[in-house]
């Protein structure tokens, strides 16, 4: 790094002298303007390379897991270069949905029934054209869990499917109840703590393709739900491994961060309205149990959870729900290899709330912590439309697990 900065300074000085001699009239009417611009650019480059572009922290309690990642998922040990014009966490979070491309994916939809009379919508990407795995019965399968109000149409889900398609894998997207256009048959939606629907989906997929290697990836609330499930099941799961992206580890800390004035304005209020919009279509069904007028007055996610989510799932108070929903409490019980990517500047999951010490005590867990990236951002390159750092972590990890999983799945 020092050598690179020295080279930049030498290059800047040489170019500045050249421009002053060769270009009599520059920016702002003189060569001085060009020198100032060049000097500023060099200073910016030095600052970016020394303070912004950094290698992520890799935290794990297992040397074998660490060696596995270094060999088969080397991106987690390489310097992450955030997009130079938008590295700040909130900016990355806001821009990703608009910048990243939305790739066309043809799904096969399946509705499965639940014991309580409800239904869950699954969107399958079968990848029947897979050259590497032409036999559908043994084709590796990845279950994808979107975020709080997300579905199979989210850009980050579509990018994961694109990466999986190139590797020849099959994907299944788990849409939470009532979010993907299906009818809500019972007055019940979803939350981060209740894993019953996820358990039903995992066993349904496993029963359909019992001979296929099987893992899962969860994003944001989907990652929280997956972590809570894994913390409850330990090794008693058909999944061989999991990848988690931008999960909120401590719901109390996440709620407090999102309620800060700027974060409330940029994220909290909008997400609250998205939650309200997602249930308003099912208002007739939900009004049997809830005061929907009160629910629709919520101005924060915490208020929505207090009036709706915690009541729906039988919690005495919202604090009881938030305790149960926080994956940090279950991390020590996870019994299969899990890779978790978080950015330390994610306002949805503050860096100080990430359970680093707990992760060191579980050989099945690896945390990858970047200094920049925001919430489901991780943009890189000058115009980051096609691939993000998160996409590369996903691709290398799932490929490493499916092709060399015996090195970590037996630890």
TORKOL-4160 file (C-alpha; in steps of 0.2 Angstrom, whole numbers, padded with zeros to 4 digits, m for minus):
411
<pt num="1" X="0000" Y="0000" Z="0000"/>
<pt num="2" X="0014" Y="0012" Z="0004"/>
<pt num="3" X="0023" Y="0008" Z="m0012"/>
<pt num="4" X="0007" Y="0011" Z="m0022"/>
<pt num="5" X="0004" Y="0028" Z="m0013"/>
<pt num="6" X="0022" Y="0033" Z="m0017"/>
<pt num="7" X="0020" Y="0028" Z="m0035"/>
<pt num="8" X="0005" Y="0039" Z="m0036"/>
<pt num="9" X="0013" Y="0054" Z="m0029"/>
<pt num="10" X="0028" Y="0052" Z="m0041"/>
<pt num="11" X="0016" Y="0050" Z="m0055"/>
<pt num="12" X="0006" Y="0065" Z="m0050"/>
<pt num="13" X="0022" Y="0076" Z="m0049"/>
<pt num="14" X="0028" Y="0071" Z="m0065"/>
<pt num="15" X="0012" Y="0074" Z="m0074"/>
<pt num="16" X="0010" Y="0090" Z="m0066"/>
<pt num="17" X="0027" Y="0096" Z="m0072"/>
<pt num="18" X="0023" Y="0090" Z="m0089"/>
<pt num="19" X="0006" Y="0099" Z="m0090"/>
<pt num="20" X="0013" Y="0115" Z="m0083"/>
<pt num="21" X="0027" Y="0115" Z="m0097"/>
<pt num="22" X="0016" Y="0108" Z="m0111"/>
<pt num="23" X="m0001" Y="0116" Z="m0108"/>
<pt num="24" X="0000" Y="0135" Z="m0106"/>
<pt num="25" X="m0019" Y="0137" Z="m0104"/>
<pt num="26" X="m0028" Y="0124" Z="m0094"/>
<pt num="27" X="m0044" Y="0122" Z="m0083"/>
<pt num="28" X="m0049" Y="0139" Z="m0076"/>
<pt num="29" X="m0038" Y="0148" Z="m0088"/>
<pt num="30" X="m0021" Y="0142" Z="m0083"/>
<pt num="31" X="m0010" Y="0127" Z="m0080"/>
<pt num="32" X="m0012" Y="0129" Z="m0062"/>
<pt num="33" X="m0030" Y="0123" Z="m0063"/>
<pt num="34" X="m0024" Y="0107" Z="m0071"/>
<pt num="35" X="m0011" Y="0105" Z="m0058"/>
<pt num="36" X="m0024" Y="0108" Z="m0044"/>
<pt num="37" X="m0036" Y="0095" Z="m0052"/>
<pt num="38" X="m0022" Y="0082" Z="m0054"/>
<pt num="39" X="m0016" Y="0085" Z="m0036"/>
<pt num="40" X="m0034" Y="0083" Z="m0029"/>
<pt num="41" X="m0036" Y="0067" Z="m0040"/>
<pt num="42" X="m0020" Y="0060" Z="m0033"/>
<pt num="43" X="m0025" Y="0065" Z="m0015"/>
<pt num="44" X="m0042" Y="0057" Z="m0017"/>
<pt num="45" X="m0034" Y="0041" Z="m0025"/>
<pt num="46" X="m0022" Y="0040" Z="m0010"/>
<pt num="47" X="m0036" Y="0042" Z="0003"/>
<pt num="48" X="m0047" Y="0029" Z="m0006"/>
<pt num="49" X="m0033" Y="0016" Z="m0007"/>
<pt num="50" X="m0028" Y="0019" Z="0011"/>
<pt num="51" X="m0045" Y="0021" Z="0020"/>
<pt num="52" X="m0059" Y="0014" Z="0009"/>
<pt num="53" X="m0052" Y="m0001" Z="m0001"/>
<pt num="54" X="m0048" Y="m0014" Z="0012"/>
<pt num="55" X="m0047" Y="m0032" Z="0015"/>
<pt num="56" X="m0062" Y="m0039" Z="0024"/>
<pt num="57" X="m0060" Y="m0046" Z="0042"/>
<pt num="58" X="m0062" Y="m0065" Z="0042"/>
<pt num="59" X="m0068" Y="m0071" Z="0059"/>
<pt num="60" X="m0070" Y="m0089" Z="0062"/>
<pt num="61" X="m0066" Y="m0101" Z="0077"/>
<pt num="62" X="m0060" Y="m0115" Z="0065"/>
<pt num="63" X="m0044" Y="m0116" Z="0056"/>
<pt num="64" X="m0050" Y="m0129" Z="0044"/>
<pt num="65" X="m0065" Y="m0117" Z="0039"/>
<pt num="66" X="m0053" Y="m0103" Z="0037"/>
<pt num="67" X="m0042" Y="m0113" Z="0026"/>
<pt num="68" X="m0057" Y="m0119" Z="0016"/>
<pt num="69" X="m0062" Y="m0101" Z="0012"/>
<pt num="70" X="m0045" Y="m0096" Z="0008"/>
<pt num="71" X="m0043" Y="m0110" Z="m0005"/>
<pt num="72" X="m0061" Y="m0111" Z="m0012"/>
<pt num="73" X="m0068" Y="m0094" Z="m0008"/>
<pt num="74" X="m0053" Y="m0083" Z="m0010"/>
<pt num="75" X="m0063" Y="m0067" Z="m0013"/>
<pt num="76" X="m0066" Y="m0066" Z="0006"/>
<pt num="77" X="m0047" Y="m0063" Z="0008"/>
<pt num="78" X="m0045" Y="m0050" Z="m0006"/>
<pt num="79" X="m0046" Y="m0032" Z="m0005"/>
<pt num="80" X="m0064" Y="m0025" Z="m0008"/>
<pt num="81" X="m0064" Y="m0010" Z="m0019"/>
<pt num="82" X="m0080" Y="m0001" Z="m0017"/>
<pt num="83" X="m0087" Y="0009" Z="m0032"/>
<pt num="84" X="m0076" Y="0025" Z="m0030"/>
<pt num="85" X="m0091" Y="0037" Z="m0032"/>
<pt num="86" X="m0103" Y="0029" Z="m0020"/>
<pt num="87" X="m0094" Y="0019" Z="m0006"/>
<pt num="88" X="m0104" Y="0026" Z="0009"/>
<pt num="89" X="m0116" Y="0014" Z="0016"/>
<pt num="90" X="m0132" Y="0023" Z="0015"/>
<pt num="91" X="m0128" Y="0028" Z="m0003"/>
<pt num="92" X="m0124" Y="0010" Z="m0008"/>
<pt num="93" X="m0140" Y="0004" Z="0000"/>
<pt num="94" X="m0151" Y="0017" Z="m0009"/>
<pt num="95" X="m0143" Y="0015" Z="m0026"/>
<pt num="96" X="m0141" Y="m0004" Z="m0028"/>
<pt num="97" X="m0159" Y="m0007" Z="m0033"/>
<pt num="98" X="m0158" Y="0006" Z="m0046"/>
<pt num="99" X="m0140" Y="0003" Z="m0053"/>
<pt num="100" X="m0139" Y="m0016" Z="m0054"/>
<pt num="101" X="m0147" Y="m0025" Z="m0068"/>
<pt num="102" X="m0163" Y="m0035" Z="m0067"/>
<pt num="103" X="m0159" Y="m0051" Z="m0077"/>
<pt num="104" X="m0174" Y="m0060" Z="m0085"/>
<pt num="105" X="m0178" Y="m0076" Z="m0076"/>
<pt num="106" X="m0191" Y="m0089" Z="m0080"/>
<pt num="107" X="m0199" Y="m0096" Z="m0064"/>
<pt num="108" X="m0210" Y="m0111" Z="m0062"/>
<pt num="109" X="m0222" Y="m0107" Z="m0047"/>
<pt num="110" X="m0228" Y="m0120" Z="m0035"/>
<pt num="111" X="m0240" Y="m0117" Z="m0020"/>
<pt num="112" X="m0238" Y="m0128" Z="m0006"/>
<pt num="113" X="m0251" Y="m0130" Z="0008"/>
<pt num="114" X="m0247" Y="m0128" Z="0027"/>
<pt num="115" X="m0254" Y="m0137" Z="0042"/>
<pt num="116" X="m0264" Y="m0122" Z="0047"/>
<pt num="117" X="m0273" Y="m0121" Z="0031"/>
<pt num="118" X="m0262" Y="m0107" Z="0023"/>
<pt num="119" X="m0251" Y="m0108" Z="0007"/>
<pt num="120" X="m0233" Y="m0104" Z="0003"/>
<pt num="121" X="m0227" Y="m0098" Z="m0014"/>
<pt num="122" X="m0211" Y="m0106" Z="m0021"/>
<pt num="123" X="m0203" Y="m0100" Z="m0037"/>
<pt num="124" X="m0192" Y="m0113" Z="m0045"/>
<pt num="125" X="m0178" Y="m0110" Z="m0057"/>
<pt num="126" X="m0175" Y="m0128" Z="m0063"/>
<pt num="127" X="m0160" Y="m0125" Z="m0074"/>
<pt num="128" X="m0165" Y="m0140" Z="m0085"/>
<pt num="129" X="m0152" Y="m0134" Z="m0098"/>
<pt num="130" X="m0138" Y="m0138" Z="m0085"/>
<pt num="131" X="m0123" Y="m0146" Z="m0094"/>
<pt num="132" X="m0114" Y="m0149" Z="m0078"/>
<pt num="133" X="m0128" Y="m0158" Z="m0070"/>
<pt num="134" X="m0140" Y="m0165" Z="m0083"/>
<pt num="135" X="m0148" Y="m0177" Z="m0070"/>
<pt num="136" X="m0162" Y="m0167" Z="m0061"/>
<pt num="137" X="m0162" Y="m0179" Z="m0047"/>
<pt num="138" X="m0144" Y="m0175" Z="m0042"/>
<pt num="139" X="m0143" Y="m0157" Z="m0048"/>
<pt num="140" X="m0137" Y="m0146" Z="m0033"/>
<pt num="141" X="m0151" Y="m0135" Z="m0026"/>
<pt num="142" X="m0150" Y="m0118" Z="m0017"/>
<pt num="143" X="m0165" Y="m0111" Z="m0007"/>
<pt num="144" X="m0165" Y="m0092" Z="m0008"/>
<pt num="145" X="m0173" Y="m0082" Z="0005"/>
<pt num="146" X="m0177" Y="m0063" Z="0001"/>
<pt num="147" X="m0177" Y="m0049" Z="0013"/>
<pt num="148" X="m0191" Y="m0041" Z="0023"/>
<pt num="149" X="m0203" Y="m0037" Z="0009"/>
<pt num="150" X="m0194" Y="m0045" Z="m0005"/>
<pt num="151" X="m0199" Y="m0058" Z="m0017"/>
<pt num="152" X="m0191" Y="m0068" Z="m0031"/>
<pt num="153" X="m0191" Y="m0052" Z="m0042"/>
<pt num="154" X="m0178" Y="m0043" Z="m0032"/>
<pt num="155" X="m0162" Y="m0039" Z="m0041"/>
<pt num="156" X="m0150" Y="m0047" Z="m0028"/>
<pt num="157" X="m0160" Y="m0064" Z="m0030"/>
<pt num="158" X="m0160" Y="m0063" Z="m0049"/>
<pt num="159" X="m0141" Y="m0060" Z="m0048"/>
<pt num="160" X="m0139" Y="m0076" Z="m0037"/>
<pt num="161" X="m0149" Y="m0086" Z="m0049"/>
<pt num="162" X="m0138" Y="m0080" Z="m0063"/>
<pt num="163" X="m0123" Y="m0085" Z="m0054"/>
<pt num="164" X="m0131" Y="m0102" Z="m0050"/>
<pt num="165" X="m0136" Y="m0105" Z="m0068"/>
<pt num="166" X="m0118" Y="m0103" Z="m0074"/>
<pt num="167" X="m0113" Y="m0116" Z="m0062"/>
<pt num="168" X="m0127" Y="m0128" Z="m0067"/>
<pt num="169" X="m0137" Y="m0127" Z="m0051"/>
<pt num="170" X="m0155" Y="m0127" Z="m0047"/>
<pt num="171" X="m0163" Y="m0113" Z="m0036"/>
<pt num="172" X="m0179" Y="m0111" Z="m0027"/>
<pt num="173" X="m0185" Y="m0094" Z="m0020"/>
<pt num="174" X="m0195" Y="m0095" Z="m0004"/>
<pt num="175" X="m0208" Y="m0081" Z="m0004"/>
<pt num="176" X="m0215" Y="m0076" Z="0013"/>
<pt num="177" X="m0234" Y="m0078" Z="0014"/>
<pt num="178" X="m0244" Y="m0065" Z="0006"/>
<pt num="179" X="m0229" Y="m0056" Z="m0003"/>
<pt num="180" X="m0229" Y="m0064" Z="m0020"/>
<pt num="181" X="m0247" Y="m0061" Z="m0027"/>
<pt num="182" X="m0254" Y="m0077" Z="m0019"/>
<pt num="183" X="m0270" Y="m0076" Z="m0009"/>
<pt num="184" X="m0268" Y="m0076" Z="0010"/>
<pt num="185" X="m0279" Y="m0090" Z="0016"/>
<pt num="186" X="m0277" Y="m0088" Z="0034"/>
<pt num="187" X="m0274" Y="m0072" Z="0045"/>
<pt num="188" X="m0255" Y="m0076" Z="0046"/>
<pt num="189" X="m0240" Y="m0068" Z="0037"/>
<pt num="190" X="m0222" Y="m0070" Z="0043"/>
<pt num="191" X="m0209" Y="m0064" Z="0055"/>
<pt num="192" X="m0190" Y="m0067" Z="0058"/>
<pt num="193" X="m0192" Y="m0078" Z="0073"/>
<pt num="194" X="m0205" Y="m0091" Z="0067"/>
<pt num="195" X="m0197" Y="m0104" Z="0057"/>
<pt num="196" X="m0212" Y="m0116" Z="0054"/>
<pt num="197" X="m0214" Y="m0111" Z="0036"/>
<pt num="198" X="m0196" Y="m0112" Z="0032"/>
<pt num="199" X="m0195" Y="m0129" Z="0040"/>
<pt num="200" X="m0209" Y="m0135" Z="0029"/>
<pt num="201" X="m0201" Y="m0128" Z="0013"/>
<pt num="202" X="m0184" Y="m0136" Z="0017"/>
<pt num="203" X="m0192" Y="m0153" Z="0020"/>
<pt num="204" X="m0203" Y="m0151" Z="0005"/>
<pt num="205" X="m0188" Y="m0148" Z="m0007"/>
<pt num="206" X="m0178" Y="m0161" Z="0001"/>
<pt num="207" X="m0191" Y="m0174" Z="m0001"/>
<pt num="208" X="m0193" Y="m0170" Z="m0019"/>
<pt num="209" X="m0174" Y="m0171" Z="m0023"/>
<pt num="210" X="m0167" Y="m0182" Z="m0009"/>
<pt num="211" X="m0151" Y="m0186" Z="m0019"/>
<pt num="212" X="m0147" Y="m0168" Z="m0023"/>
<pt num="213" X="m0134" Y="m0158" Z="m0013"/>
<pt num="214" X="m0144" Y="m0145" Z="m0004"/>
<pt num="215" X="m0139" Y="m0128" Z="0004"/>
<pt num="216" X="m0148" Y="m0111" Z="0007"/>
<pt num="217" X="m0144" Y="m0092" Z="0006"/>
<pt num="218" X="m0153" Y="m0079" Z="0015"/>
<pt num="219" X="m0153" Y="m0060" Z="0013"/>
<pt num="220" X="m0157" Y="m0047" Z="0026"/>
<pt num="221" X="m0172" Y="m0053" Z="0036"/>
<pt num="222" X="m0171" Y="m0069" Z="0025"/>
<pt num="223" X="m0154" Y="m0072" Z="0033"/>
<pt num="224" X="m0161" Y="m0069" Z="0050"/>
<pt num="225" X="m0174" Y="m0082" Z="0048"/>
<pt num="226" X="m0162" Y="m0094" Z="0041"/>
<pt num="227" X="m0150" Y="m0091" Z="0055"/>
<pt num="228" X="m0164" Y="m0093" Z="0068"/>
<pt num="229" X="m0169" Y="m0110" Z="0060"/>
<pt num="230" X="m0151" Y="m0116" Z="0060"/>
<pt num="231" X="m0149" Y="m0111" Z="0078"/>
<pt num="232" X="m0164" Y="m0122" Z="0082"/>
<pt num="233" X="m0160" Y="m0137" Z="0072"/>
<pt num="234" X="m0141" Y="m0138" Z="0074"/>
<pt num="235" X="m0135" Y="m0153" Z="0063"/>
<pt num="236" X="m0153" Y="m0160" Z="0061"/>
<pt num="237" X="m0156" Y="m0152" Z="0044"/>
<pt num="238" X="m0155" Y="m0157" Z="0026"/>
<pt num="239" X="m0145" Y="m0142" Z="0022"/>
<pt num="240" X="m0126" Y="m0145" Z="0020"/>
<pt num="241" X="m0121" Y="m0127" Z="0022"/>
<pt num="242" X="m0128" Y="m0109" Z="0021"/>
<pt num="243" X="m0123" Y="m0091" Z="0016"/>
<pt num="244" X="m0130" Y="m0076" Z="0025"/>
<pt num="245" X="m0130" Y="m0058" Z="0018"/>
<pt num="246" X="m0133" Y="m0042" Z="0028"/>
<pt num="247" X="m0142" Y="m0050" Z="0042"/>
<pt num="248" X="m0148" Y="m0040" Z="0057"/>
<pt num="249" X="m0140" Y="m0048" Z="0072"/>
<pt num="250" X="m0148" Y="m0039" Z="0086"/>
<pt num="251" X="m0165" Y="m0033" Z="0082"/>
<pt num="252" X="m0165" Y="m0020" Z="0096"/>
<pt num="253" X="m0149" Y="m0012" Z="0089"/>
<pt num="254" X="m0156" Y="m0013" Z="0071"/>
<pt num="255" X="m0172" Y="m0004" Z="0077"/>
<pt num="256" X="m0163" Y="0010" Z="0086"/>
<pt num="257" X="m0151" Y="0013" Z="0072"/>
<pt num="258" X="m0165" Y="0014" Z="0059"/>
<pt num="259" X="m0175" Y="0026" Z="0071"/>
<pt num="260" X="m0161" Y="0039" Z="0070"/>
<pt num="261" X="m0168" Y="0054" Z="0060"/>
<pt num="262" X="m0159" Y="0053" Z="0044"/>
<pt num="263" X="m0160" Y="0034" Z="0044"/>
<pt num="264" X="m0179" Y="0035" Z="0048"/>
<pt num="265" X="m0181" Y="0047" Z="0033"/>
<pt num="266" X="m0171" Y="0037" Z="0021"/>
<pt num="267" X="m0176" Y="0019" Z="0026"/>
<pt num="268" X="m0187" Y="0016" Z="0041"/>
<pt num="269" X="m0203" Y="0026" Z="0035"/>
<pt num="270" X="m0202" Y="0019" Z="0017"/>
<pt num="271" X="m0200" Y="0001" Z="0023"/>
<pt num="272" X="m0215" Y="0003" Z="0035"/>
<pt num="273" X="m0226" Y="0009" Z="0021"/>
<pt num="274" X="m0220" Y="m0006" Z="0011"/>
<pt num="275" X="m0225" Y="m0018" Z="0025"/>
<pt num="276" X="m0242" Y="m0009" Z="0026"/>
<pt num="277" X="m0244" Y="m0010" Z="0007"/>
<pt num="278" X="m0240" Y="m0029" Z="0008"/>
<pt num="279" X="m0254" Y="m0033" Z="0020"/>
<pt num="280" X="m0267" Y="m0020" Z="0014"/>
<pt num="281" X="m0271" Y="m0032" Z="m0001"/>
<pt num="282" X="m0276" Y="m0045" Z="0012"/>
<pt num="283" X="m0285" Y="m0033" Z="0024"/>
<pt num="284" X="m0302" Y="m0042" Z="0023"/>
<pt num="285" X="m0293" Y="m0058" Z="0030"/>
<pt num="286" X="m0283" Y="m0049" Z="0043"/>
<pt num="287" X="m0297" Y="m0039" Z="0050"/>
<pt num="288" X="m0304" Y="m0054" Z="0058"/>
<pt num="289" X="m0289" Y="m0053" Z="0071"/>
<pt num="290" X="m0282" Y="m0036" Z="0070"/>
<pt num="291" X="m0286" Y="m0017" Z="0071"/>
<pt num="292" X="m0280" Y="m0013" Z="0054"/>
<pt num="293" X="m0283" Y="0005" Z="0056"/>
<pt num="294" X="m0271" Y="0006" Z="0070"/>
<pt num="295" X="m0258" Y="m0005" Z="0060"/>
<pt num="296" X="m0259" Y="0007" Z="0045"/>
<pt num="297" X="m0255" Y="0022" Z="0057"/>
<pt num="298" X="m0238" Y="0015" Z="0061"/>
<pt num="299" X="m0223" Y="0026" Z="0056"/>
<pt num="300" X="m0209" Y="0015" Z="0060"/>
<pt num="301" X="m0205" Y="m0004" Z="0059"/>
<pt num="302" X="m0205" Y="m0005" Z="0078"/>
<pt num="303" X="m0223" Y="0002" Z="0079"/>
<pt num="304" X="m0228" Y="m0010" Z="0065"/>
<pt num="305" X="m0221" Y="m0025" Z="0074"/>
<pt num="306" X="m0229" Y="m0019" Z="0090"/>
<pt num="307" X="m0246" Y="m0018" Z="0083"/>
<pt num="308" X="m0245" Y="m0032" Z="0071"/>
<pt num="309" X="m0231" Y="m0044" Z="0070"/>
<pt num="310" X="m0228" Y="m0048" Z="0089"/>
<pt num="311" X="m0247" Y="m0049" Z="0091"/>
<pt num="312" X="m0249" Y="m0061" Z="0076"/>
<pt num="313" X="m0236" Y="m0073" Z="0083"/>
<pt num="314" X="m0242" Y="m0073" Z="0101"/>
<pt num="315" X="m0228" Y="m0063" Z="0110"/>
<pt num="316" X="m0233" Y="m0054" Z="0126"/>
<pt num="317" X="m0223" Y="m0039" Z="0121"/>
<pt num="318" X="m0213" Y="m0032" Z="0107"/>
<pt num="319" X="m0197" Y="m0034" Z="0117"/>
<pt num="320" X="m0201" Y="m0053" Z="0119"/>
<pt num="321" X="m0202" Y="m0054" Z="0100"/>
<pt num="322" X="m0186" Y="m0044" Z="0097"/>
<pt num="323" X="m0177" Y="m0055" Z="0109"/>
<pt num="324" X="m0183" Y="m0071" Z="0100"/>
<pt num="325" X="m0180" Y="m0064" Z="0083"/>
<pt num="326" X="m0161" Y="m0059" Z="0086"/>
<pt num="327" X="m0150" Y="m0072" Z="0078"/>
<pt num="328" X="m0135" Y="m0067" Z="0089"/>
<pt num="329" X="m0144" Y="m0077" Z="0103"/>
<pt num="330" X="m0143" Y="m0094" Z="0093"/>
<pt num="331" X="m0127" Y="m0092" Z="0084"/>
<pt num="332" X="m0118" Y="m0104" Z="0096"/>
<pt num="333" X="m0130" Y="m0118" Z="0092"/>
<pt num="334" X="m0127" Y="m0118" Z="0073"/>
<pt num="335" X="m0121" Y="m0135" Z="0068"/>
<pt num="336" X="m0117" Y="m0134" Z="0049"/>
<pt num="337" X="m0105" Y="m0122" Z="0040"/>
<pt num="338" X="m0112" Y="m0105" Z="0038"/>
<pt num="339" X="m0103" Y="m0090" Z="0030"/>
<pt num="340" X="m0110" Y="m0073" Z="0035"/>
<pt num="341" X="m0106" Y="m0057" Z="0025"/>
<pt num="342" X="m0109" Y="m0040" Z="0033"/>
<pt num="343" X="m0103" Y="m0022" Z="0031"/>
<pt num="344" X="m0098" Y="m0012" Z="0046"/>
<pt num="345" X="m0107" Y="0003" Z="0039"/>
<pt num="346" X="m0124" Y="m0005" Z="0037"/>
<pt num="347" X="m0137" Y="0005" Z="0046"/>
<pt num="348" X="m0149" Y="m0010" Z="0046"/>
<pt num="349" X="m0136" Y="m0020" Z="0056"/>
<pt num="350" X="m0124" Y="m0009" Z="0066"/>
<pt num="351" X="m0106" Y="m0015" Z="0066"/>
<pt num="352" X="m0105" Y="m0015" Z="0085"/>
<pt num="353" X="m0119" Y="m0027" Z="0086"/>
<pt num="354" X="m0111" Y="m0041" Z="0076"/>
<pt num="355" X="m0107" Y="m0055" Z="0087"/>
<pt num="356" X="m0089" Y="m0057" Z="0083"/>
<pt num="357" X="m0084" Y="m0065" Z="0100"/>
<pt num="358" X="m0098" Y="m0078" Z="0099"/>
<pt num="359" X="m0093" Y="m0082" Z="0081"/>
<pt num="360" X="m0075" Y="m0086" Z="0087"/>
<pt num="361" X="m0082" Y="m0099" Z="0098"/>
<pt num="362" X="m0092" Y="m0109" Z="0085"/>
<pt num="363" X="m0081" Y="m0118" Z="0072"/>
<pt num="364" X="m0096" Y="m0119" Z="0060"/>
<pt num="365" X="m0097" Y="m0100" Z="0058"/>
<pt num="366" X="m0087" Y="m0088" Z="0048"/>
<pt num="367" X="m0090" Y="m0069" Z="0047"/>
<pt num="368" X="m0084" Y="m0059" Z="0033"/>
<pt num="369" X="m0084" Y="m0040" Z="0038"/>
<pt num="370" X="m0081" Y="m0027" Z="0025"/>
<pt num="371" X="m0078" Y="m0009" Z="0030"/>
<pt num="372" X="m0090" Y="m0002" Z="0017"/>
<pt num="373" X="m0104" Y="m0010" Z="0007"/>
<pt num="374" X="m0120" Y="m0004" Z="0016"/>
<pt num="375" X="m0136" Y="m0015" Z="0017"/>
<pt num="376" X="m0136" Y="m0027" Z="0002"/>
<pt num="377" X="m0125" Y="m0015" Z="m0007"/>
<pt num="378" X="m0107" Y="m0021" Z="m0010"/>
<pt num="379" X="m0106" Y="m0011" Z="m0026"/>
<pt num="380" X="m0089" Y="m0012" Z="m0035"/>
<pt num="381" X="m0082" Y="m0006" Z="m0052"/>
<pt num="382" X="m0085" Y="0011" Z="m0060"/>
<pt num="383" X="m0103" Y="0006" Z="m0066"/>
<pt num="384" X="m0108" Y="m0008" Z="m0055"/>
<pt num="385" X="m0123" Y="m0015" Z="m0065"/>
<pt num="386" X="m0118" Y="m0033" Z="m0068"/>
<pt num="387" X="m0109" Y="m0040" Z="m0053"/>
<pt num="388" X="m0106" Y="m0035" Z="m0035"/>
<pt num="389" X="m0094" Y="m0041" Z="m0021"/>
<pt num="390" X="m0109" Y="m0050" Z="m0013"/>
<pt num="391" X="m0112" Y="m0059" Z="m0029"/>
<pt num="392" X="m0094" Y="m0065" Z="m0030"/>
<pt num="393" X="m0094" Y="m0071" Z="m0012"/>
<pt num="394" X="m0110" Y="m0081" Z="m0016"/>
<pt num="395" X="m0104" Y="m0089" Z="m0031"/>
<pt num="396" X="m0087" Y="m0095" Z="m0024"/>
<pt num="397" X="m0094" Y="m0101" Z="m0008"/>
<pt num="398" X="m0108" Y="m0111" Z="m0015"/>
<pt num="399" X="m0097" Y="m0118" Z="m0028"/>
<pt num="400" X="m0084" Y="m0122" Z="m0015"/>
<pt num="401" X="m0097" Y="m0131" Z="m0004"/>
<pt num="402" X="m0105" Y="m0141" Z="m0018"/>
<pt num="403" X="m0088" Y="m0147" Z="m0026"/>
<pt num="404" X="m0077" Y="m0148" Z="m0010"/>
<pt num="405" X="m0089" Y="m0148" Z="0004"/>
<pt num="406" X="m0082" Y="m0164" Z="0012"/>
<pt num="407" X="m0068" Y="m0153" Z="0018"/>
<pt num="408" X="m0079" Y="m0143" Z="0030"/>
<pt num="409" X="m0095" Y="m0152" Z="0031"/>
<pt num="410" X="m0087" Y="m0166" Z="0042"/>
<pt num="411" X="m0078" Y="m0155" Z="0054"/>
